[in-house]
Each structure stands twice: as C-alpha cells, then as structure tokens.
Amino acid sequence: MANLFAVCTPGLEPLVAQELSQLGLNPNLSPIGGEHFPALNDSIDEVGGIEFQGALADIYRANLHLRTASRVLVQMGRFYADTFSDLRRRAKRLPWENYLLPGRSVSLRVSCHQSRLYHSEGVAERMLEAIADRMGQPLPLREFNRNKEESPPPLVIVRLRDNRCAISIDSSGPLLYRRGYRLATGRAPLRETLAAGILLASGWDASSPLLDPFCGAGTIAIESALLARKIPPGINRRFAFMGWPNFDARIWDELIAEAQAVPGSRAPKIIASDRDAGAVEAAKANAERAGMAGVIEFSCRPISAIDPPMRAGWVVTNPPYGVRLGASRDLRKLYVQFGKVLRAKCPGWHLAVLCNRAELLRATGLKFDPGIQTRNGGIKVRLVRGRIK
C-alpha cells in the first residue's frame, strides 16, 4: 500500500473526499496535504487535495473515475536531509525502477522552504544523481508542460520544508480535466473538473432535468450527461502510470471491463443554451466528441427565451462575471433579468451558480447559501446554491 494524494482546486476537497469514499478508497480528512505531500508550487494556498492509501489498482481506479481531482500523486519517500550528501544517499534508496525507464527523460519540480538546502537547482542536480545511482545510468532532464503535452516525461515532485524532504511522482500525466472532448472553447472556458464539482456540489440527483442557460462551450451539460450515464471521465485517455515499468495491463483491463459493465442509466432531460451562436456550435462539437450529442438539447437563445420542462429540476450554470469578458458590460441588468426569468419559469427548481461578485448574486433577488469558495482560471469565485421561489 502506498500513500496517495488526489490534488484538486482549493475548495473542492470535500467533493474529492466524497468521490474517494464512493470508490472505497478511504480518504484521510486531516488538514490539506499535512506534511506528507509536496505542493505543486510554492504556495500551499494554490493547491488543495485529499490523502488516501492504495495499491496499484487503486491508483488506476482513482485516475479513471475521479471527476473533480486534477492529478493523483504517489508518495515515494520522506526523510530528513540537511546536506546534499544526505539528500543524494537517501533518495538513492527509493524504488525509482518501478516508475522510470532507463535512459528516458524525467522532469523535476522542486520547492525549498526554511531548509538548509535552499537552492532548488542544486537539489534537482542531486536528485538526478541519486536517480542515476539507482538506475545505473543518467536520465536526461526535460521540462514538464502539464497542459500541452500528450506524453510528457514522468514528473517527480520534491519538496523541502524544515529540512524534511518529501518526494512524490505524478501518476496522471496531463491534468485530469483533459478528458479529450473539449477541443472547441468559448471566450471563458470552464474546466471539466470544476464543472463536475459544481454538479456534485449542487446535489443534482442525475435523474431530474438539468438546465444551463449560459452553457458556453457546454462543459457543465457534457459533464452532467457523463455523470448521468455513469461513464468514467478517464475512460478515453492515457495516463502517466501506463508508462511505468510496473504497469499491470491486466489490472487496467479489468477496471475498464468493470466500468463498461455498469449499466448506464438513461440520461434525464439536459438542456443547454447560450445567446452566443459560436459558443453553441463549439458546445455541440464538444458533445459530439464526448459521445453525448444525442443526450443534450442545445439551442441558441437569450436567458429570456429559455423553455424548461414542466418537471422541476436543477439550474446549474456559470454566468458571465465581467472579468475576462470585459467589465464594461452592465452585468447587473443581466443578473436582474436572470432572477426574474427563473422565478417566472422555474419555480421550485434547485439552483447552483458560480460567480465572483456578491452584488451580482444579490441582483437576482434569489436567496443562496454561503456556498463554497474556489477558483476558476485563477479568479476567486464562489459556488452558491439555493431554491427558486
């Protein structure tokens, strides 16, 4: 059993924990990351996540099924090191041969805080030497682009804090939001992991109608269709663990067969609209790639023209904030109209909205709970929920 860490956008930790529990992976609900796992950058405020334990099959299962996590890290080791010789000697003892191939390039991400070893380049150099000592030959260092590369080099993450070193390896490769279907985007695209988080946090039962009247590139609608049909988000992509020397194809094939054997529920009525014709066309193209084109009803229309079904359901949406799309527009009028239309056409429906400005939410005239604070593309936002009355 290995110590594992499901990385996520801050604020989504309860949703990741919920998913891990449903997968039978027993999340550790102690404070984020604790001292066990390295952050992916220099600020712990910029990364969240949930620890759990598991074997190889659990690493595969988490990557295949988690909808709200960004990546899954495997802890290789933790030890005290206040000299470069200590770092090299102890890092050499780690089982690099399980994760790296001789002669293949590797990527290192190093952070140092309040430690005698404060020079990240020096730490990276000793780490490469330790890996070469263990593997019997040097491995070239290559920069890791977590967003653009389809087959990036293995990513090793090293964090030194108070002379304690934590070393982990990424099992995911490209970030898990990259499901493979969202090639066409609108002007302010929403990542798939956050869209899934909005859906899970909304309490949607995956059987009642769902409406997104600001659908943009269709991410919320597509993620809702995948969720309702019980299709794992990672079923059509590759992962970093597939390139490990200890990759067990038999276990992976069994997990895929298990997922495909789950009877897919019939998706409820899912309606997605936007007043931007280009965004709707992009949404349709994305839904086609996801295999959900026949499940979602797309249309180009303003908020005033939405046509919800008679049966009450959920409105789950990410309206404009006036940040990336330009602050000159009078968004308050849009939110006032949004609230009026929902009260007239969707009484009794549940509502979940992602927004960054409290005054815009107040303009709807609707009541919301305090919600969940998180980030959307670096922008601080809040996911709020309510009931339309």
C-alpha positions as CSV (number, residue, x, y, z in Angstrom):
1,M,0.0,0.0,0.0
2,A,1.3,3.5,-0.9
3,N,0.4,6.9,0.4
4,L,-1.5,8.8,-2.3
5,F,-2.7,12.3,-2.8
6,A,-5.6,13.5,-5.0
7,V,-4.7,17.1,-6.0
8,C,-7.6,19.5,-6.6
9,T,-8.5,23.1,-6.9
10,P,-8.8,24.6,-3.4
11,G,-12.4,24.4,-2.1
12,L,-13.2,21.2,-3.9
13,E,-11.6,18.9,-1.2
14,P,-15.0,17.8,0.2
15,L,-16.1,16.7,-3.2
16,V,-12.9,14.8,-3.9
17,A,-13.3,13.1,-0.5
18,Q,-16.9,12.2,-1.4
19,E,-15.7,10.6,-4.6
20,L,-12.9,8.7,-3.0
21,S,-15.3,7.3,-0.4
22,Q,-17.7,6.2,-3.1
23,L,-14.8,4.4,-4.8
24,G,-14.0,2.6,-1.5
25,L,-10.6,4.4,-1.2
26,N,-11.0,5.7,2.4
27,P,-9.8,9.4,2.3
28,N,-7.8,10.9,5.1
29,L,-9.7,14.0,6.1
30,S,-6.9,15.6,8.1
31,P,-5.7,19.1,7.0
32,I,-4.8,19.6,3.4
33,G,-1.6,17.8,2.5
34,G,-0.3,17.8,6.0
35,E,3.5,17.4,5.9
36,H,3.3,14.3,3.8
37,F,2.9,15.6,0.3
38,P,4.7,18.3,-1.7
39,A,2.7,21.2,-3.2
40,L,2.9,21.6,-6.9
41,N,4.2,25.2,-6.5
42,D,5.5,27.5,-3.8
43,S,2.2,28.4,-2.1
44,I,0.1,25.9,-0.2
45,D,-2.8,28.2,-0.8
46,E,-2.7,27.5,-4.5
47,V,-3.2,23.7,-4.2
48,G,-5.6,21.5,-2.3
49,G,-6.3,17.8,-2.1
50,I,-7.1,14.7,-0.1
51,E,-4.7,12.0,1.1
52,F,-5.6,8.3,0.8
53,Q,-3.9,5.0,0.6
54,G,-3.9,2.3,-2.0
55,A,-2.2,-0.3,-4.2
56,L,-1.6,-0.1,-7.9
57,A,-5.2,-0.9,-8.7
58,D,-6.3,2.0,-6.5
59,I,-4.0,4.4,-8.4
60,Y,-5.5,3.2,-11.6
61,R,-9.1,3.4,-10.3
62,A,-8.7,6.9,-8.9
63,N,-7.3,8.2,-12.2
64,L,-10.1,6.5,-14.1
65,H,-13.0,7.6,-12.0
66,L,-12.3,10.9,-10.2
67,R,-14.2,13.8,-11.7
68,T,-13.1,16.6,-9.5
69,A,-9.4,15.9,-9.0
70,S,-6.6,17.4,-11.1
71,R,-4.0,14.7,-10.6
72,V,-3.0,11.7,-8.4
73,L,0.4,11.7,-6.7
74,V,2.2,8.7,-5.3
75,Q,4.5,9.3,-2.3
76,M,7.9,7.6,-2.9
77,G,9.5,8.7,0.3
78,R,10.0,11.1,3.2
79,F,13.2,11.7,5.1
80,Y,15.4,14.3,6.9
81,A,18.1,15.9,4.8
82,D,20.1,19.0,5.7
83,T,23.1,18.3,3.4
84,F,23.4,17.5,-0.3
85,S,25.1,14.2,0.5
86,D,22.2,13.1,2.8
87,L,19.7,14.0,0.1
88,R,21.6,12.0,-2.6
89,R,22.2,9.0,-0.4
90,R,18.6,8.7,0.9
91,A,17.0,9.5,-2.4
92,K,19.1,6.7,-4.0
93,R,17.3,4.2,-1.8
94,L,13.9,4.9,-3.3
95,P,12.5,2.3,-5.9
96,W,12.9,4.5,-9.0
97,E,13.0,1.4,-11.2
98,N,9.2,0.9,-10.5
99,Y,8.4,4.3,-12.1
100,L,11.2,5.3,-14.5
101,L,12.7,3.7,-17.6
102,P,16.5,3.6,-18.1
103,G,17.7,6.3,-20.5
104,R,14.3,8.1,-20.7
105,S,13.9,11.7,-19.8
106,V,12.4,12.8,-16.4
107,S,11.0,16.1,-15.2
108,L,11.7,17.6,-11.7
109,R,9.7,20.2,-9.8
110,V,11.5,21.4,-6.7
111,S,10.5,23.7,-3.9
112,C,12.5,24.6,-0.8
113,H,11.3,26.4,2.4
114,Q,13.1,27.1,5.6
115,S,15.7,24.4,4.9
116,R,19.5,24.4,4.8
117,L,19.1,23.1,1.3
118,Y,17.5,26.2,-0.2
119,H,18.9,26.2,-3.7
120,S,16.3,24.4,-5.9
121,E,18.7,23.9,-8.8
122,G,21.2,22.2,-6.5
123,V,18.5,19.9,-5.1
124,A,17.4,19.0,-8.6
125,E,21.0,18.2,-9.6
126,R,21.5,15.9,-6.6
127,M,18.1,14.2,-7.3
128,L,19.2,13.4,-10.8
129,E,22.5,12.0,-9.5
130,A,20.6,9.8,-7.0
131,I,18.3,8.5,-9.7
132,A,21.3,7.7,-11.9
133,D,23.0,5.9,-8.9
134,R,19.9,3.7,-8.5
135,M,19.2,3.2,-12.2
136,G,22.8,2.6,-13.2
137,Q,22.7,5.4,-15.9
138,P,21.8,9.1,-16.1
139,L,18.4,10.2,-17.1
140,P,18.0,13.4,-19.2
141,L,16.1,16.2,-17.6
142,R,13.2,17.7,-19.6
143,E,10.8,20.4,-18.8
144,F,7.3,19.2,-18.0
145,N,4.3,21.0,-19.6
146,R,1.4,19.8,-17.6
147,N,-1.2,21.3,-20.0
148,K,0.0,20.8,-23.6
149,E,1.9,17.6,-23.9
150,E,0.0,14.4,-24.6
151,S,3.0,12.3,-23.4
152,P,5.1,14.4,-21.0
153,P,8.1,12.9,-19.2
154,P,7.5,11.4,-15.8
155,L,7.1,14.2,-13.2
156,V,8.9,13.9,-9.9
157,I,7.9,16.5,-7.2
158,V,10.4,17.3,-4.5
159,R,9.6,19.5,-1.5
160,L,11.9,20.5,1.3
161,R,10.5,22.2,4.3
162,D,12.3,22.5,7.7
163,N,14.9,20.1,6.3
164,R,12.3,17.4,5.8
165,C,12.2,16.1,2.2
166,A,9.0,14.7,0.6
167,I,9.3,13.1,-2.8
168,S,6.3,12.1,-5.0
169,I,5.7,11.0,-8.5
170,D,2.7,12.0,-10.7
171,S,0.6,9.1,-11.9
172,S,-1.7,11.1,-14.1
173,G,0.3,12.9,-16.8
174,P,-1.7,15.7,-18.4
175,L,-4.1,17.2,-15.8
176,L,-7.2,15.1,-15.3
177,Y,-9.5,17.8,-16.6
178,R,-8.3,16.9,-20.0
179,R,-11.0,14.4,-20.8
180,G,-10.3,14.7,-24.5
181,Y,-13.5,16.1,-25.8
182,R,-13.2,19.9,-25.1
183,L,-11.2,21.0,-28.2
184,A,-13.6,23.8,-29.1
185,T,-13.8,26.5,-26.4
186,G,-15.7,29.7,-25.8
187,R,-14.3,33.0,-24.6
188,A,-14.2,32.0,-20.9
189,P,-14.0,28.2,-20.8
190,L,-14.7,26.2,-17.7
191,R,-12.5,23.3,-16.8
192,E,-14.2,19.9,-16.7
193,T,-13.1,19.2,-13.1
194,L,-14.7,22.4,-11.9
195,A,-17.9,21.7,-13.9
196,A,-18.1,18.3,-12.3
197,G,-17.5,19.9,-8.9
198,I,-20.4,22.3,-9.5
199,L,-22.7,19.4,-10.4
200,L,-21.7,17.3,-7.4
201,A,-22.0,20.3,-5.0
202,S,-25.4,21.2,-6.4
203,G,-26.9,18.0,-5.2
204,W,-28.2,17.1,-8.6
205,D,-29.7,13.6,-8.4
206,A,-28.7,12.7,-12.0
207,S,-32.3,11.8,-12.8
208,S,-34.1,15.1,-12.8
209,P,-34.0,17.7,-15.6
210,L,-30.9,19.9,-15.8
211,L,-30.7,23.3,-17.4
212,D,-27.7,25.5,-18.1
213,P,-28.8,28.8,-19.7
214,F,-25.2,30.1,-20.0
215,C,-23.7,27.0,-21.4
216,G,-20.6,28.4,-23.3
217,A,-18.6,25.5,-24.6
218,G,-21.1,23.1,-23.0
219,T,-18.8,21.7,-20.3
220,I,-21.5,21.6,-17.5
221,A,-24.0,19.9,-19.8
222,I,-21.5,17.4,-21.1
223,E,-20.2,16.5,-17.6
224,S,-23.8,16.1,-16.4
225,A,-24.5,13.7,-19.3
226,L,-21.4,11.6,-18.5
227,L,-22.3,11.6,-14.8
228,A,-25.9,10.5,-15.5
229,R,-24.7,7.8,-17.9
230,K,-22.1,6.6,-15.4
231,I,-19.3,7.0,-17.8
232,P,-15.9,7.4,-16.1
233,P,-14.2,10.6,-17.1
234,G,-10.8,9.0,-17.8
235,I,-12.0,6.1,-20.0
236,N,-10.8,7.6,-23.3
237,R,-7.3,8.9,-22.3
238,R,-3.8,7.8,-21.4
239,F,-2.2,8.2,-18.0
240,A,1.4,8.5,-16.8
241,F,1.2,5.2,-14.9
242,M,0.8,3.4,-18.3
243,G,4.5,4.2,-18.9
244,W,5.8,2.8,-15.6
245,P,7.8,-0.4,-15.7
246,N,5.5,-1.9,-13.1
247,F,2.3,-1.1,-15.0
248,D,0.0,-4.1,-14.9
249,A,-2.1,-4.1,-18.0
250,R,-4.3,-6.9,-16.7
251,I,-5.5,-4.8,-13.7
252,W,-6.2,-1.9,-16.0
253,D,-8.1,-4.1,-18.5
254,E,-10.2,-5.5,-15.6
255,L,-11.0,-1.9,-14.3
256,I,-12.1,-0.9,-17.8
257,A,-14.2,-4.0,-18.2
258,E,-15.8,-3.4,-14.8
259,A,-16.6,0.2,-15.7
260,Q,-18.1,-0.8,-19.1
261,A,-20.2,-3.5,-17.4
262,V,-22.0,-0.9,-15.2
263,P,-25.4,-0.4,-16.7
264,G,-25.7,3.1,-17.9
265,S,-28.7,4.9,-16.7
266,R,-30.8,6.8,-19.2
267,A,-29.9,10.4,-19.0
268,P,-32.6,12.8,-18.0
269,K,-33.6,15.9,-20.0
270,I,-30.4,18.1,-20.2
271,I,-30.9,21.5,-21.8
272,A,-28.0,23.8,-22.7
273,S,-28.4,27.2,-24.3
274,D,-26.4,30.4,-24.8
275,R,-27.1,33.6,-26.7
276,D,-23.7,33.3,-28.4
277,A,-24.1,31.2,-31.6
278,G,-20.4,30.5,-31.8
279,A,-20.4,29.1,-28.3
280,V,-23.3,26.8,-29.0
281,E,-21.6,25.5,-32.1
282,A,-18.5,24.8,-30.0
283,A,-20.6,23.1,-27.4
284,K,-22.2,20.8,-30.0
285,A,-18.8,19.9,-31.4
286,N,-17.5,19.0,-27.9
287,A,-20.6,17.0,-27.1
288,E,-20.2,15.0,-30.3
289,R,-16.6,14.2,-29.4
290,A,-17.8,13.1,-25.9
291,G,-20.4,10.8,-27.4
292,M,-23.2,12.9,-25.7
293,A,-24.5,14.8,-28.8
294,G,-27.8,12.9,-28.7
295,V,-28.2,13.3,-24.9
296,I,-28.2,17.1,-24.7
297,E,-30.6,19.6,-26.2
298,F,-28.6,22.6,-27.4
299,S,-30.1,25.9,-28.6
300,C,-29.0,29.5,-29.3
301,R,-31.3,31.8,-27.2
302,P,-31.1,34.6,-24.6
303,I,-31.9,33.9,-21.0
304,S,-35.4,35.4,-21.5
305,A,-36.3,32.7,-24.0
306,I,-35.4,29.6,-22.0
307,D,-38.0,26.8,-22.2
308,P,-37.6,24.5,-19.2
309,P,-39.7,21.3,-18.9
310,M,-42.7,21.2,-16.6
311,R,-41.0,18.8,-14.2
312,A,-38.8,20.6,-11.7
313,G,-35.1,20.0,-11.7
314,W,-31.8,21.8,-11.4
315,V,-30.4,25.0,-12.9
316,V,-26.6,24.7,-12.8
317,T,-24.7,27.4,-14.6
318,N,-21.6,29.6,-14.8
319,P,-22.9,33.1,-15.9
320,P,-20.5,35.9,-17.1
321,Y,-18.6,37.7,-14.3
322,G,-17.3,40.7,-16.2
323,V,-13.6,39.8,-15.6
324,R,-12.2,38.1,-18.7
325,L,-15.1,39.1,-20.9
326,G,-14.7,42.8,-20.1
327,A,-16.0,44.7,-17.2
328,S,-17.7,47.4,-19.3
329,R,-20.9,45.4,-19.8
330,D,-23.7,46.1,-17.4
331,L,-23.9,42.6,-15.9
332,R,-26.2,43.7,-13.1
333,K,-29.0,44.0,-15.6
334,L,-28.3,40.5,-16.8
335,Y,-28.5,39.1,-13.3
336,V,-31.7,41.0,-12.5
337,Q,-33.2,39.5,-15.6
338,F,-31.8,36.1,-14.8
339,G,-33.5,36.1,-11.4
340,K,-36.8,37.3,-12.9
341,V,-36.8,34.7,-15.6
342,L,-36.1,31.9,-13.1
343,R,-38.8,32.9,-10.8
344,A,-41.3,33.0,-13.7
345,K,-40.3,29.8,-15.5
346,C,-38.5,27.6,-12.9
347,P,-40.4,27.9,-9.6
348,G,-39.5,25.1,-7.2
349,W,-36.2,24.3,-9.1
350,H,-32.9,23.9,-7.4
351,L,-30.2,26.4,-8.4
352,A,-26.4,26.3,-8.4
353,V,-24.4,29.3,-9.7
354,L,-20.7,30.0,-10.0
355,C,-19.9,33.7,-9.6
356,N,-17.2,36.0,-8.3
357,R,-19.2,39.0,-7.2
358,A,-21.8,39.1,-4.3
359,E,-23.5,42.1,-5.7
360,L,-24.3,40.3,-8.9
361,L,-25.9,37.4,-7.0
362,R,-27.9,39.9,-4.9
363,A,-29.2,41.4,-8.1
364,T,-31.0,38.2,-8.9
365,G,-33.3,38.7,-5.9
366,L,-32.8,35.0,-5.0
367,K,-31.6,33.6,-1.8
368,F,-28.4,31.5,-1.7
369,D,-26.4,29.6,0.9
370,P,-22.9,30.8,1.8
371,G,-21.5,28.3,-0.7
372,I,-18.0,27.1,-1.5
373,Q,-15.1,29.3,-2.3
374,T,-12.8,28.1,-5.1
375,R,-11.0,29.3,-8.2
376,N,-11.9,29.4,-11.9
377,G,-8.9,30.1,-14.1
378,G,-7.1,31.9,-11.3
379,I,-10.2,34.0,-10.4
380,K,-11.6,33.7,-6.9
381,V,-15.2,32.5,-7.2
382,R,-18.0,31.2,-5.0
383,L,-20.3,28.3,-5.8
384,V,-23.7,29.2,-4.2
385,R,-26.9,27.1,-4.1
386,G,-30.5,27.9,-3.5
387,R,-34.1,27.1,-4.3
388,I,-36.1,29.2,-6.8
389,K,-39.2,30.6,-5.2
